[in-house]
Every structure is written in structure tokens, then in C-alpha cells.
Amino acid sequence: MIPPVREYQFEGMHRLISSRYSKSGTVLEDVAENDKMLADVARLDAATNERIQGEVSGLSGISQFELVYGIANSHIVRAAFLHPGPFGSRFNDTTRGAWYAAEEVETSIAEVAYHRSKYLGDIIDPEAPGGVPAKDTSTYDDWQADFSSSFHALEPTLAFTECLQAEPVPECYQPSQALARLLLNQRSNGILYPSARHKDSTCLACFRPALVYRARQAERYEIRLTAADGGYERQVEIVSRKAATSDFPLRAQIERIDGEGTGRPRQSKRKPRR
């Protein structure tokens, strides 16, 4: 079944990116002791870095001519499409990435906290009481972007439950990746879908770099995970603010990561199409 196409406008959709990538898109500055060492390490990294190689020759699923250059924060946009991940994600496979974003920043927090806790749960720490890391602290920047185009919408939701499974990751991505490949071949701009981690929240997987408008950095969040009862609890705080803020500042919160989450009403930033 092919989902319907909807015209969609939204200002300030949220995408959380590890703060260490926000400035230059690389963590090499953390390991280099001086500029010469940084240059040497950068040349070595370029031989295997999929983002750098992709910018020169593209990936198998995306041409360098489809990427964006010469605009503010274009390196952030390019990185989303040139780092598809070892297993891909819900609506992209390993041949090309996508720009994932959510209408609510709480949804983005739920997404990154889920995947971070899953990563921690796979680590064996024999000295920890539960055999996994007891605590973890990481910071993420809220990168906001605007969208105004037509996208395929997974409506009605019941017709696409196979594409919206919460578990097991990454096996549950197979049906949704197959749908994404089909739509990409039909020149789709992307997919609107309900979040699997935050109830009653809308997410977007944008397939086209040129449709990610005005990417800009907003708040920085610190996410602290603490092992508890076979899972992780999270505590979230805003640690710095930028001019581009969301409508609803996030208060520090602690809640159990259960793969579901809860939604809450918010003022929509959608604009009607004229």
C-alpha cells in the first residue's frame, strides 16, 4: 500500500545531535594535541570517513550533486545523509541517510535516550551491580529546521503498523526500509509518521537535503541515564540556550525509558498551505 501525499509546513522541527559534532562535524579536535597533528589525523580519517568520501563521490544511494553546500550549517545537513549507520534507521538503509526530526523536542529526547540506553544495555560491565554501566551522561544540541513541501504520510496508521514496530531494533526496520526504498524510487520527499517512542507525536524522515530549510542550533541538553530495575531512568536538563528556542521550554524531568513514552498537548507550529 502506498501512503497518501500531504502538503506539510512546520517551523522549527527538532533533531538532537551529539554536541561534539555541532561545531565541525568531527571529534578529531579532541584527540589532536596541535594543529599539525590535527591535519595529519584528518588526512588519515579522510581515507575511511564515509562523510568525507560521500562529499567527494557520493554514497551508493545518494549523489554528491544532491547534497547542499554554501549555506549556513550545511555540514550538519550533509552529515545526516552521509552517515546512514551500520544498520540504517527506520526509513533509511545503509546506502543513504535521512534527516529525522520531530514536532516536539521531548520526542527527540525520547528517541536518543532510547537508543543510548539500548547501547549501554549491550555493554558488559562485570564490576557494576547489574552487569551494565550504572550511569551515563551525554550532551545533545537541538538542531531545528523548517519544512514546506509534500511528504508521504503513514495514514491510516493501522495500515502501516508493520513499519512502526518499536522492537526489536534493528530487525523491525526491515519493512519500513523496504517502504522507504519504494517511495524513493517514486521520487518521494520523505515520510511523516507517528513516533514509536513518544505517544501522539509526529516525526518526519526527510529524504532530500535541499528541503531542510534554515538548519540552526537551539538549546543544548544534558541527558543523564541511571540504571534501575533492568532499564534506565533519564534526567534531562537544558545546559545552554540559543536564540532559536522551542515554544515550550523543557523542564528537568525524570522518567522511565520504556519504549512508549507519553504525549502531551502543545501549540502547533504548523502553517496552513495557501
C-alpha positions, 0 to 999 in steps of 0.5 A: 500500500502506498501512503497518501501525499500531504502538503506539510509546513512546520517551523522549527522541527527538532533533531538532537545531535551529539554536541561534539559534532555541532561545531565541525562535524568531527571529534578529531579536535579532541584527540589532536594535541596541535594543529599539525597533528590535527591535519595529519589525523584528518588526512588519515580519517579522510581515507575511511570517513564515509562523510568525507568520501560521500562529499567527494563521490557520493554514497551508493544511494545518494549523489554528491550533486544532491547534497547542499553546500554554501549555506549556513550549517550545511555540514550538519545537513550533509552529515545526516545523509552521509552517515546512514549507520551500520544498520540504517534507521527506520526509513533509511538503509545503509546506502543513504541517510535521512534527516529525522526530526520531530514536532516536539523536542521531548520526542527527540529526547525520547528517541536518543535516550532510547537508543543510548540506553539500548547501547549501554544495555549491550555493554558488559560491565562485570564490576557494576551491580547489574552487569551494565554501566550504572550511569551515563551522561551525554550532551545533545544540541537541538538542531531545528529546521523548517519544512514546506513541501509534500511528504508521504504520510503513514495514514491510516496508521493501522495500515502501516503498523508493520513499519512502526514496530518499536522492537526489536531494533534493528530487525523491525526496520526491515519493512519500513526500509523496504517502504522507504526504498519504494517511495524513493524510487517514486521520487518521494520527499520523505515520510511523516509518521507517528513516533514509536517512542513518544505517544501522539507525536509526529516525526518526519524522515526527510529524504532530500537535503535541499528541503531542510530549510534554515538548519540552526542550533537551539538549546543544548541538553544534558541527558543523564541515564541511571540504571534501575530495575533492568532499564534506565531512568533519564534526567534531562536538563537544558545546559545552554540556550540559543536564540532559536528556542522551542515554544515550550521550554523543557523542564528537568524531568525524570522518567522511565525509558520504556519504549512508549513514552507519553504525549502531551498537548502543545501549540502547533507550529504548523502553517496552513498551505495557501 
